[in-house]
């Protein structure tokens, strides 16, 4: 997924490319090394993930090193990055293993100070429903501030039954985090049942 001009996560595909005004020197977040990510033509920005996922991705898909910069992050260690119109605080959180394989995946916490908004972005469901270790100082910070928006990939809930294990895991994840809202990375409407899993009142005044 990419970060747009204001730091909001957005999934870009060949089908949606014309609707996305992307920065050629922008930011892309790598949550898994299982599949090759889509890169718009002439894009030559920075890809963020763990050192292990970045190394695995480079060995598997051999991306052009002249176009891309790879930036390894440490879990739970926030970093400030600049996007076109804002500065955001980005934190990588280990998310266990994918439900589809034994491969590690990560999620990203995106704090947008200018908007006083905390977002959590995930591309797929994992074995973990709690990304914030209780013995880490980051846990208390997130509990105090709350998560305003959870962004999920459309493939998590599209064309699957609401009674499926994957859908149930997503619903439980939202119930566990209690975000103020849930949105799709593509911007398409979400099933009402997912929005019902969010908290009823705002955690804090925006």
Z-matrix of the N, CA and C atoms (Angstrom, degrees):
N
C 1 1.455
C 2 1.525 1 109.59
N 3 1.327 2 115.90 1 151.26
C 4 1.456 3 122.05 2 177.64
C 5 1.526 4 110.12 3 -99.58
N 6 1.320 5 116.04 4 163.77
C 7 1.457 6 121.42 5 165.61
C 8 1.519 7 107.34 6 -104.31
N 9 1.337 8 116.48 7 132.29
C 10 1.457 9 119.11 8 -179.46
C 11 1.528 10 110.60 9 -80.65
N 12 1.322 11 116.88 10 -169.19
C 13 1.467 12 121.27 11 -174.42
C 14 1.521 13 113.39 12 -59.83
N 15 1.346 14 116.83 13 -24.33
C 16 1.463 15 120.72 14 -177.18
C 17 1.531 16 112.50 15 -107.42
N 18 1.338 17 116.76 16 2.02
C 19 1.454 18 120.09 17 178.64
C 20 1.507 19 114.63 18 94.83
N 21 1.339 20 118.26 19 8.24
C 22 1.459 21 121.10 20 176.74
C 23 1.528 22 109.63 21 -81.16
N 24 1.329 23 118.63 22 136.37
C 25 1.465 24 120.03 23 179.05
C 26 1.521 25 111.27 24 -73.40
N 27 1.326 26 115.79 25 143.91
C 28 1.463 27 120.97 26 -178.58
C 29 1.518 28 109.06 27 -151.22
N 30 1.323 29 115.65 28 133.00
C 31 1.460 30 120.18 29 176.93
C 32 1.527 31 109.18 30 -86.68
N 33 1.324 32 115.86 31 133.20
C 34 1.459 33 121.00 32 -179.85
C 35 1.523 34 108.86 33 -119.51
N 36 1.314 35 115.99 34 128.63
C 37 1.461 36 122.76 35 178.03
C 38 1.524 37 108.23 36 -127.63
N 39 1.327 38 118.28 37 168.19
C 40 1.472 39 118.85 38 176.02
C 41 1.524 40 112.34 39 -56.52
N 42 1.341 41 116.83 40 -30.36
C 43 1.465 42 120.65 41 -178.77
C 44 1.526 43 112.31 42 -74.94
N 45 1.330 44 117.47 43 -29.90
C 46 1.466 45 120.45 44 -176.65
C 47 1.524 46 113.06 45 -104.74
N 48 1.315 47 116.84 46 2.87
C 49 1.463 48 120.70 47 -174.10
C 50 1.519 49 112.36 48 -57.21
N 51 1.330 50 117.47 49 -38.94
C 52 1.465 51 120.80 50 -176.16
C 53 1.522 52 112.55 51 -68.54
N 54 1.338 53 117.24 52 -16.59
C 55 1.465 54 120.43 53 -178.42
C 56 1.523 55 112.05 54 -95.64
N 57 1.316 56 117.10 55 0.10
C 58 1.459 57 120.96 56 -173.67
C 59 1.518 58 110.40 57 -118.16
N 60 1.304 59 116.57 58 115.92
C 61 1.461 60 121.33 59 176.39
C 62 1.526 61 107.94 60 -88.16
N 63 1.324 62 116.19 61 89.66
C 64 1.455 63 120.07 62 -173.08
C 65 1.525 64 112.07 63 -94.81
N 66 1.315 65 114.09 64 154.37
C 67 1.455 66 121.93 65 176.89
C 68 1.525 67 108.32 66 -87.21
N 69 1.319 68 116.98 67 124.87
C 70 1.466 69 120.00 68 -178.87
C 71 1.525 70 112.27 69 -62.28
N 72 1.323 71 116.82 70 -21.56
C 73 1.461 72 120.82 71 178.03
C 74 1.527 73 110.13 72 -109.28
N 75 1.311 74 116.54 73 31.31
C 76 1.455 75 121.30 74 -170.33
C 77 1.513 76 115.39 75 -81.16
N 78 1.343 77 114.22 76 -160.57
C 79 1.459 78 123.01 77 -173.12
C 80 1.516 79 110.36 78 -120.84
N 81 1.319 80 115.56 79 132.48
C 82 1.461 81 121.03 80 175.14
C 83 1.522 82 108.56 81 -126.64
N 84 1.343 83 115.99 82 138.53
C 85 1.456 84 122.08 83 -178.14
C 86 1.520 85 109.42 84 -106.30
N 87 1.323 86 116.18 85 125.52
C 88 1.464 87 121.84 86 -179.43
C 89 1.527 88 109.11 87 -101.59
N 90 1.328 89 116.88 88 114.98
C 91 1.462 90 121.14 89 -177.95
C 92 1.518 91 112.81 90 -98.21
N 93 1.337 92 117.09 91 -16.96
C 94 1.458 93 121.47 92 -177.76
C 95 1.519 94 109.17 93 -155.33
N 96 1.334 95 116.13 94 151.49
C 97 1.461 96 120.68 95 177.21
C 98 1.520 97 111.49 96 -104.82
N 99 1.334 98 116.94 97 15.03
C 100 1.465 99 121.28 98 -175.66
C 101 1.524 100 113.02 99 -74.79
N 102 1.331 101 116.93 100 -37.48
C 103 1.462 102 120.46 101 -176.08
C 104 1.522 103 110.36 102 -127.51
N 105 1.316 104 115.82 103 152.50
C 106 1.455 105 120.51 104 -179.44
C 107 1.523 106 109.84 105 -73.26
N 108 1.313 107 116.67 106 132.10
C 109 1.456 108 121.11 107 -178.22
C 110 1.521 109 110.20 108 -82.08
N 111 1.324 110 115.09 109 151.56
C 112 1.460 111 119.88 110 177.84
C 113 1.522 112 109.53 111 -85.75
N 114 1.321 113 115.63 112 131.67
C 115 1.457 114 121.42 113 177.01
C 116 1.523 115 108.74 114 -120.42
N 117 1.326 116 118.06 115 127.18
C 118 1.466 117 120.42 116 177.98
C 119 1.528 118 111.15 117 -60.80
N 120 1.313 119 117.66 118 155.36
C 121 1.469 120 120.58 119 178.37
C 122 1.527 121 111.78 120 -56.09
N 123 1.305 122 116.08 121 134.99
C 124 1.463 123 123.98 122 176.86
C 125 1.525 124 113.87 123 70.32
N 126 1.330 125 117.46 124 6.03
C 127 1.464 126 118.32 125 179.04
C 128 1.524 127 109.57 126 -72.57
N 129 1.325 128 116.32 127 133.11
C 130 1.459 129 119.92 128 -179.86
C 131 1.527 130 109.85 129 -145.20
N 132 1.314 131 114.60 130 59.15
C 133 1.455 132 120.71 131 -178.96
C 134 1.517 133 112.71 132 -98.77
N 135 1.341 134 115.02 133 -151.89
C 136 1.461 135 122.41 134 -176.18
C 137 1.523 136 110.30 135 -114.59
N 138 1.326 137 115.68 136 134.20
C 139 1.460 138 122.23 137 177.68
C 140 1.524 139 108.48 138 -106.42
N 141 1.341 140 116.07 139 127.04
C 142 1.461 141 122.50 140 -177.15
C 143 1.530 142 110.36 141 -108.08
N 144 1.331 143 115.90 142 136.87
C 145 1.462 144 121.56 143 173.83
C 146 1.528 145 107.77 144 -174.86
N 147 1.332 146 116.64 145 -168.13
C 148 1.462 147 119.43 146 174.30
C 149 1.528 148 109.10 147 -77.69
N 150 1.311 149 116.00 148 159.90
C 151 1.465 150 119.98 149 178.15
C 152 1.529 151 110.86 150 -60.52
N 153 1.325 152 116.42 151 -38.79
C 154 1.462 153 120.48 152 -179.02
C 155 1.523 154 111.82 153 -65.71
N 156 1.328 155 117.19 154 -45.74
C 157 1.461 156 119.79 155 179.92
C 158 1.528 157 111.36 156 -66.77
N 159 1.312 158 117.05 157 -39.13
C 160 1.462 159 120.02 158 178.81
C 161 1.525 160 110.99 159 -64.38
N 162 1.329 161 117.18 160 -43.82
C 163 1.467 162 120.74 161 179.06
C 164 1.525 163 110.90 162 -63.15
N 165 1.335 164 116.14 163 -43.24
C 166 1.464 165 120.16 164 179.12
C 167 1.518 166 110.71 165 -63.05
N 168 1.318 167 116.03 166 -42.79
C 169 1.463 168 120.13 167 -179.45
C 170 1.528 169 111.21 168 -63.52
N 171 1.319 170 116.91 169 -43.24
C 172 1.471 171 120.38 170 -178.86
C 173 1.531 172 111.41 171 -65.79
N 174 1.328 173 117.15 172 -39.05
C 175 1.467 174 119.86 173 178.62
C 176 1.529 175 111.29 174 -68.00
N 177 1.314 176 116.22 175 -36.54
C 178 1.461 177 120.28 176 -174.29
C 179 1.522 178 112.71 177 -79.29
N 180 1.338 179 117.36 178 -39.14
C 181 1.464 180 119.67 179 -171.45
C 182 1.532 181 114.11 180 -116.16
N 183 1.323 182 117.42 181 -6.78
C 184 1.463 183 121.83 182 174.00
C 185 1.535 184 112.80 183 49.40
N 186 1.330 185 118.47 184 58.23
C 187 1.472 186 120.59 185 179.40
C 188 1.524 187 111.40 186 -68.65
N 189 1.309 188 115.89 187 158.12
C 190 1.463 189 122.00 188 -177.60
C 191 1.532 190 110.23 189 -70.75
N 192 1.332 191 119.04 190 110.53
C 193 1.471 192 120.99 191 -177.57
C 194 1.521 193 113.31 192 -70.41
N 195 1.330 194 117.48 193 -14.06
C 196 1.465 195 119.29 194 179.12
C 197 1.526 196 111.66 195 -79.55
N 198 1.333 197 116.99 196 -16.82
C 199 1.461 198 120.71 197 -178.49
C 200 1.522 199 113.07 198 -103.01
N 201 1.327 200 116.68 199 -24.23
C 202 1.457 201 120.26 200 -170.06
C 203 1.524 202 112.29 201 -118.58
N 204 1.332 203 114.45 202 148.64
C 205 1.459 204 122.01 203 170.66
C 206 1.519 205 107.49 204 -115.40
N 207 1.325 206 116.71 205 133.73
C 208 1.461 207 121.18 206 -179.31
C 209 1.525 208 109.06 207 -110.22
N 210 1.325 209 115.17 208 127.04
C 211 1.463 210 120.09 209 -176.84
C 212 1.526 211 109.37 210 -120.40
N 213 1.330 212 116.40 211 115.78
C 214 1.464 213 121.61 212 -179.76
C 215 1.524 214 110.18 213 -86.12
N 216 1.334 215 115.53 214 132.73
C 217 1.460 216 121.95 215 179.58
C 218 1.522 217 110.24 216 -112.59
N 219 1.323 218 115.57 217 152.69
C 220 1.452 219 121.81 218 174.09
C 221 1.530 220 108.95 219 -95.01
N 222 1.324 221 118.20 220 137.22
C 223 1.465 222 120.33 221 179.52
C 224 1.526 223 112.33 222 -56.50
N 225 1.316 224 115.36 223 139.35
C 226 1.467 225 124.47 224 175.58
C 227 1.528 226 113.44 225 65.88
N 228 1.336 227 117.46 226 10.80
C 229 1.461 228 120.57 227 179.57
C 230 1.532 229 108.88 228 -108.51
N 231 1.338 230 117.97 229 102.13
C 232 1.471 231 120.66 230 -176.37
C 233 1.524 232 112.38 231 -63.77
N 234 1.321 233 115.40 232 145.68
C 235 1.459 234 121.94 233 174.66
C 236 1.525 235 108.52 234 -133.22
N 237 1.319 236 115.94 235 141.01
C 238 1.458 237 120.42 236 176.05
C 239 1.525 238 108.99 237 -90.03
N 240 1.324 239 115.79 238 131.18
C 241 1.459 240 120.41 239 177.17
C 242 1.524 241 108.99 240 -130.09
N 243 1.312 242 115.37 241 151.14
C 244 1.462 243 121.28 242 -179.81
C 245 1.524 244 109.89 243 -99.60
N 246 1.326 245 115.87 244 129.57
C 247 1.453 246 121.40 245 168.16
C 248 1.526 247 106.73 246 -109.54
N 249 1.315 248 117.64 247 -174.77
C 250 1.457 249 119.94 248 -171.22
C 251 1.527 250 113.82 249 -57.28
N 252 1.337 251 117.06 250 -42.75
C 253 1.461 252 119.60 251 -172.75
C 254 1.520 253 113.86 252 -125.99
N 255 1.313 254 116.76 253 16.66
C 256 1.465 255 118.64 254 -177.74
C 257 1.522 256 110.27 255 -162.69
N 258 1.319 257 114.01 256 166.89
C 259 1.463 258 121.93 257 169.82
C 260 1.518 259 106.74 258 -115.17
N 261 1.323 260 117.07 259 128.64
C 262 1.458 261 120.72 260 -178.92
C 263 1.523 262 109.53 261 -121.64
N 264 1.325 263 114.41 262 155.63
C 265 1.458 264 121.01 263 175.69
C 266 1.521 265 107.76 264 -102.68
N 267 1.313 266 116.13 265 120.44
C 268 1.463 267 122.18 266 -174.21
C 269 1.525 268 109.52 267 -112.14
N 270 1.337 269 115.56 268 130.05
C 271 1.461 270 120.74 269 178.13
C 272 1.522 271 109.42 270 -130.04
N 273 1.312 272 116.04 271 131.79
C 274 1.462 273 122.05 272 178.44
C 275 1.525 274 109.12 273 -93.74
N 276 1.343 275 115.94 274 133.28
C 277 1.457 276 121.44 275 -178.25
C 278 1.532 277 109.84 276 -124.67
N 279 1.334 278 118.71 277 121.53
C 280 1.466 279 120.11 278 175.02
C 281 1.525 280 110.00 279 -59.72
N 282 1.341 281 116.06 280 139.43
C 283 1.467 282 120.22 281 -175.79
C 284 1.518 283 112.58 282 -122.96
N 285 1.326 284 117.49 283 17.49
C 286 1.456 285 119.40 284 -179.55
C 287 1.516 286 111.06 285 81.26
N 288 1.328 287 115.62 286 -147.28
C 289 1.457 288 121.07 287 -177.65
C 290 1.523 289 110.83 288 -109.58
N 291 1.324 290 114.91 289 152.48
C 292 1.455 291 120.99 290 177.92
C 293 1.524 292 110.61 291 -62.97
N 294 1.339 293 115.87 292 148.01
C 295 1.464 294 120.14 293 175.21
C 296 1.525 295 111.63 294 -68.40
N 297 1.335 296 116.98 295 -16.70
C 298 1.462 297 121.07 296 -175.49
C 299 1.520 298 113.41 297 -98.95
N 300 1.330 299 116.94 298 -13.86
C 301 1.457 300 119.90 299 -178.42
C 302 1.522 301 108.09 300 -155.45
N 303 1.330 302 115.38 301 -177.88
C 304 1.460 303 119.64 302 177.29
C 305 1.525 304 111.20 303 -95.99
N 306 1.334 305 116.61 304 17.85
C 307 1.458 306 121.43 305 -177.06
C 308 1.527 307 111.09 306 -85.56
N 309 1.336 308 114.96 307 142.72
C 310 1.460 309 120.67 308 178.34
C 311 1.526 310 110.56 309 -71.25
N 312 1.319 311 115.26 310 145.06
C 313 1.458 312 120.94 311 173.23
C 314 1.523 313 108.78 312 -133.42
N 315 1.318 314 115.97 313 165.24
C 316 1.460 315 121.58 314 179.48
C 317 1.524 316 108.99 315 -133.05
N 318 1.320 317 115.44 316 162.45
C 319 1.459 318 121.81 317 170.52
C 320 1.525 319 107.01 318 -123.46
N 321 1.320 320 116.01 319 166.53
C 322 1.462 321 120.19 320 -178.03
C 323 1.522 322 110.58 321 -124.72
N 324 1.321 323 114.59 322 134.15
C 325 1.459 324 121.54 323 171.03
C 326 1.521 325 107.62 324 -98.48
N 327 1.319 326 116.13 325 125.15
C 328 1.462 327 122.04 326 -176.93
C 329 1.522 328 108.55 327 -117.81
N 330 1.312 329 116.04 328 114.41
C 331 1.464 330 120.76 329 178.53
C 332 1.527 331 108.19 330 -104.06
N 333 1.323 332 115.06 331 125.27
C 334 1.460 333 121.46 332 -179.86
C 335 1.530 334 108.30 333 -111.90
N 336 1.329 335 116.99 334 91.24
C 337 1.473 336 120.45 335 -174.44
C 338 1.520 337 113.64 336 -56.93
N 339 1.325 338 117.84 337 -37.82
C 340 1.465 339 120.22 338 -177.67
C 341 1.522 340 111.51 339 -63.18
N 342 1.334 341 116.74 340 -30.51
C 343 1.461 342 121.19 341 -179.73
C 344 1.524 343 112.11 342 -102.64
N 345 1.335 344 116.67 343 -1.24
C 346 1.464 345 121.79 344 -176.33
C 347 1.524 346 110.18 345 51.38
N 348 1.332 347 115.64 346 49.22
C 349 1.462 348 120.87 347 -175.64
C 350 1.524 349 110.63 348 -128.79
N 351 1.333 350 115.79 349 133.78
C 352 1.457 351 122.73 350 173.78
C 353 1.524 352 108.69 351 -111.28
N 354 1.327 353 116.60 352 125.50
C 355 1.459 354 120.89 353 -179.54
C 356 1.520 355 110.12 354 -123.83
N 357 1.328 356 115.28 355 146.92
C 358 1.457 357 121.90 356 174.78
C 359 1.517 358 107.35 357 -117.85
N 360 1.332 359 117.28 358 127.67
C 361 1.464 360 121.32 359 -176.76
C 362 1.519 361 110.23 360 -118.96
N 363 1.339 362 115.94 361 128.69
C 364 1.458 363 121.08 362 179.23
C 365 1.521 364 109.92 363 -135.39
N 366 1.326 365 115.77 364 142.27
C 367 1.458 366 121.01 365 -179.94
C 368 1.523 367 112.49 366 -96.71
N 369 1.323 368 117.52 367 -25.36
C 370 1.454 369 120.18 368 -179.16
C 371 1.521 370 109.73 369 -154.31
N 372 1.322 371 115.46 370 164.84
C 373 1.451 372 120.26 371 -179.50
C 374 1.524 373 110.34 372 -82.52
N 375 1.329 374 114.59 373 149.52
C 376 1.457 375 119.87 374 -176.08
C 377 1.522 376 110.48 375 -129.72
N 378 1.322 377 114.74 376 -176.70
C 379 1.460 378 120.80 377 179.77
C 380 1.520 379 112.02 378 -77.67
N 381 1.334 380 117.70 379 -12.40
C 382 1.462 381 121.12 380 -179.26
C 383 1.523 382 110.78 381 -104.31
N 384 1.328 383 115.52 382 142.64
C 385 1.460 384 121.07 383 172.37
C 386 1.525 385 111.38 384 -113.04
N 387 1.314 386 116.73 385 -6.04
C 388 1.462 387 121.78 386 179.00
C 389 1.521 388 107.78 387 -127.84
N 390 1.337 389 116.60 388 109.60
C 391 1.459 390 121.19 389 -175.17
C 392 1.528 391 112.70 390 -92.70
N 393 1.325 392 117.51 391 -0.04
C 394 1.454 393 120.57 392 -174.12
C 395 1.531 394 109.42 393 -116.15
N 396 1.326 395 118.53 394 102.69
C 397 1.470 396 120.79 395 -177.93
C 398 1.521 397 111.76 396 -60.28
N 399 1.320 398 116.59 397 133.32
C 400 1.460 399 121.06 398 -174.40
C 401 1.526 400 112.66 399 -66.53
N 402 1.325 401 117.24 400 -23.68
C 403 1.465 402 119.47 401 -179.03
C 404 1.526 403 112.19 402 -92.83
N 405 1.315 404 117.13 403 12.38
C 406 1.461 405 121.53 404 -179.89
C 407 1.524 406 109.00 405 -111.14
N 408 1.342 407 116.63 406 141.30
C 409 1.465 408 119.89 407 -177.49
C 410 1.524 409 112.04 408 -60.16
N 411 1.324 410 116.64 409 -22.48
C 412 1.457 411 120.17 410 -178.89
C 413 1.524 412 111.35 411 -65.73
N 414 1.324 413 116.51 412 -28.72
C 415 1.462 414 120.91 413 -178.33
C 416 1.530 415 111.21 414 -60.90
N 417 1.332 416 116.40 415 -47.36
C 418 1.463 417 119.84 416 -178.23
C 419 1.526 418 111.47 417 -67.29
N 420 1.334 419 116.17 418 -33.57
C 421 1.467 420 119.43 419 178.68
C 422 1.523 421 110.38 420 -64.10
N 423 1.331 422 116.35 421 -45.79
C 424 1.459 423 120.35 422 -178.77
C 425 1.523 424 110.92 423 -68.04
N 426 1.330 425 117.09 424 -38.59
C 427 1.457 426 119.90 425 177.78
C 428 1.523 427 110.74 426 -60.46
N 429 1.318 428 116.17 427 -39.17
C 430 1.463 429 120.34 428 -178.48
C 431 1.528 430 111.63 429 -72.11
N 432 1.326 431 116.69 430 -43.31
C 433 1.460 432 120.33 431 -175.04
C 434 1.524 433 112.66 432 -84.08
N 435 1.328 434 117.21 433 -34.38
C 436 1.456 435 120.99 434 -177.76
C 437 1.522 436 112.77 435 79.97
N 438 1.326 437 115.87 436 165.74
C 439 1.459 438 123.11 437 175.55
C 440 1.524 439 107.81 438 -106.98
N 441 1.314 440 116.18 439 123.47
C 442 1.462 441 120.49 440 -177.25
C 443 1.525 442 112.48 441 -82.28
N 444 1.332 443 116.63 442 -41.46
C 445 1.463 444 120.54 443 -177.63
C 446 1.522 445 109.67 444 -139.33
N 447 1.327 446 116.51 445 135.13
C 448 1.463 447 122.09 446 168.81
C 449 1.523 448 107.46 447 -107.26
N 450 1.327 449 116.23 448 125.06
C 451 1.462 450 121.83 449 176.73
C 452 1.527 451 108.60 450 -101.36
N 453 1.328 452 116.40 451 130.23
C 454 1.461 453 120.85 452 -179.76
C 455 1.522 454 109.93 453 -127.19
N 456 1.317 455 115.42 454 153.29
C 457 1.458 456 121.04 455 177.66
C 458 1.525 457 109.19 456 -76.34
N 459 1.317 458 116.10 457 140.39
C 460 1.464 459 120.88 458 -178.71
C 461 1.528 460 112.70 459 -56.62
N 462 1.326 461 117.37 460 -32.99
C 463 1.461 462 119.88 461 -174.83
C 464 1.528 463 112.28 462 -66.07
N 465 1.338 464 117.55 463 -15.94
C 466 1.458 465 120.47 464 179.25
C 467 1.523 466 110.83 465 -66.39
N 468 1.336 467 116.96 466 -34.20
C 469 1.462 468 119.18 467 -174.01
C 470 1.524 469 113.80 468 -122.52
N 471 1.331 470 118.77 469 -12.57
C 472 1.462 471 120.34 470 -179.13
C 473 1.527 472 111.45 471 -73.73
N 474 1.313 473 115.61 472 137.49
C 475 1.469 474 122.71 473 174.32
C 476 1.523 475 113.54 474 60.75
N 477 1.321 476 117.00 475 27.00
C 478 1.455 477 120.07 476 173.57
C 479 1.524 478 108.48 477 -128.58
N 480 1.301 479 115.83 478 155.92
C 481 1.456 480 120.97 479 -177.99
C 482 1.527 481 110.78 480 -75.03
N 483 1.354 482 117.22 481 142.42
C 484 1.469 483 120.07 482 175.30
C 485 1.523 484 113.12 483 -61.21
N 486 1.341 485 116.62 484 -13.73
C 487 1.467 486 119.76 485 178.36
C 488 1.526 487 112.17 486 -95.33
N 489 1.334 488 117.58 487 0.95
C 490 1.460 489 120.62 488 -178.08
C 491 1.530 490 110.88 489 -71.94
N 492 1.329 491 115.05 490 159.58
C 493 1.468 492 120.71 491 -179.89
C 494 1.525 493 110.84 492 -62.08
N 495 1.319 494 116.73 493 -40.92
C 496 1.464 495 120.63 494 -177.92
C 497 1.525 496 111.08 495 -63.45
N 498 1.334 497 116.64 496 -45.36
C 499 1.458 498 120.54 497 179.35
C 500 1.529 499 109.80 498 -64.20
N 501 1.324 500 116.18 499 -40.07
C 502 1.464 501 121.05 500 179.66
C 503 1.525 502 110.59 501 -62.81
N 504 1.336 503 116.94 502 -40.02
C 505 1.467 504 120.74 503 178.51
C 506 1.524 505 110.71 504 -64.31
N 507 1.318 506 116.75 505 -41.29
C 508 1.460 507 119.96 506 179.06
C 509 1.524 508 110.85 507 -64.21
N 510 1.329 509 116.60 508 -43.24
C 511 1.462 510 120.48 509 178.74
C 512 1.531 511 110.20 510 -61.71
N 513 1.332 512 116.99 511 -42.16
C 514 1.465 513 120.71 512 178.99
C 515 1.526 514 111.80 513 -66.77
N 516 1.335 515 116.36 514 -36.50
C 517 1.462 516 120.03 515 177.34
C 518 1.523 517 110.44 516 -60.81
N 519 1.326 518 116.27 517 -45.97
C 520 1.464 519 120.15 518 179.39
C 521 1.521 520 111.05 519 -65.14
N 522 1.332 521 116.16 520 -38.99
C 523 1.455 522 119.33 521 177.96
C 524 1.515 523 112.33 522 -65.32
N 525 1.331 524 116.26 523 -32.74
C 526 1.455 525 121.11 524 -179.86
C 527 1.530 526 111.68 525 -74.09
N 528 1.331 527 116.31 526 -42.23
C 529 1.466 528 120.95 527 -178.20
C 530 1.522 529 111.88 528 -80.29
N 531 1.330 530 116.70 529 -32.60
C 532 1.466 531 122.49 530 -177.68
C 533 1.532 532 111.95 531 54.91
N 534 1.331 533 117.35 532 58.88
C 535 1.470 534 119.07 533 178.10
C 536 1.519 535 110.95 534 -74.30
N 537 1.319 536 115.82 535 165.99
C 538 1.455 537 119.63 536 175.57
C 539 1.515 538 111.92 537 -73.98
N 540 1.348 539 116.68 538 -26.15
C 541 1.463 540 120.43 539 -178.03
C 542 1.521 541 108.53 540 -157.96
N 543 1.329 542 116.18 541 160.74
C 544 1.459 543 122.20 542 173.62
C 545 1.518 544 107.44 543 -130.84
N 546 1.333 545 116.69 544 135.50
C 547 1.458 546 121.68 545 -177.23
C 548 1.526 547 109.69 546 -136.70
N 549 1.316 548 115.43 547 156.19
C 550 1.459 549 119.94 548 176.21
C 551 1.522 550 109.60 549 -87.01
N 552 1.321 551 116.14 550 149.67
C 553 1.460 552 120.33 551 178.85
C 554 1.521 553 111.85 552 -66.47
N 555 1.333 554 116.91 553 -23.17
C 556 1.465 555 120.29 554 -179.95
C 557 1.519 556 112.43 555 -88.16
N 558 1.331 557 116.98 556 -12.85
C 559 1.455 558 120.43 557 -177.23
C 560 1.513 559 114.26 558 89.02
N 561 1.333 560 118.10 559 -0.20
C 562 1.462 561 120.89 560 179.43
C 563 1.529 562 110.00 561 -76.51
N 564 1.344 563 117.55 562 154.33
C 565 1.469 564 120.74 563 -178.82
C 566 1.527 565 112.03 564 -61.37
N 567 1.322 566 115.14 565 149.05
C 568 1.457 567 121.71 566 179.58
C 569 1.525 568 110.95 567 -102.28
N 570 1.331 569 117.53 568 155.20
C 571 1.464 570 119.93 569 173.31
C 572 1.529 571 110.79 570 -58.47
N 573 1.313 572 116.22 571 140.57
C 574 1.462 573 121.28 572 -177.68
C 575 1.522 574 111.43 573 -58.21
N 576 1.333 575 117.04 574 -35.15
C 577 1.460 576 120.31 575 -176.69
C 578 1.527 577 111.40 576 -61.08
N 579 1.328 578 117.53 577 -31.77
C 580 1.462 579 120.14 578 178.47
C 581 1.528 580 110.76 579 -72.32
N 582 1.302 581 116.40 580 -41.30
C 583 1.462 582 119.55 581 179.02
C 584 1.528 583 110.81 582 -65.59
N 585 1.322 584 116.47 583 -29.23
C 586 1.464 585 120.12 584 178.77
C 587 1.522 586 112.44 585 -68.77
N 588 1.338 587 116.62 586 -17.03
C 589 1.465 588 119.88 587 179.51
C 590 1.524 589 112.07 588 -80.02
N 591 1.329 590 117.30 589 -10.92
C 592 1.464 591 120.96 590 -179.89
C 593 1.525 592 110.21 591 -78.83
N 594 1.321 593 115.77 592 162.30
C 595 1.453 594 119.34 593 179.81
C 596 1.521 595 110.12 594 -68.04
N 597 1.307 596 115.69 595 152.09
C 598 1.461 597 121.23 596 -174.79
C 599 1.517 598 112.93 597 -79.58
N 600 1.327 599 116.68 598 -29.90
C 601 1.460 600 120.28 599 -177.78
C 602 1.508 601 108.88 600 -123.60
N 603 1.326 602 116.45 601 154.35
C 604 1.463 603 121.29 602 -178.69
C 605 1.513 604 109.99 603 -65.68
N 606 1.332 605 115.24 604 141.71
C 607 1.464 606 120.82 605 179.22
C 608 1.519 607 111.39 606 -70.71
N 609 1.320 608 114.55 607 -31.92
C 610 1.457 609 119.18 608 -179.33
C 611 1.510 610 108.51 609 -151.85
N 612 1.287 611 116.12 610 161.68
C 613 1.454 612 120.94 611 -179.15
C 614 1.510 613 110.33 612 -76.68
N 615 1.339 614 115.43 613 130.88
C 616 1.458 615 120.11 614 179.10
C 617 1.513 616 110.09 615 -97.55
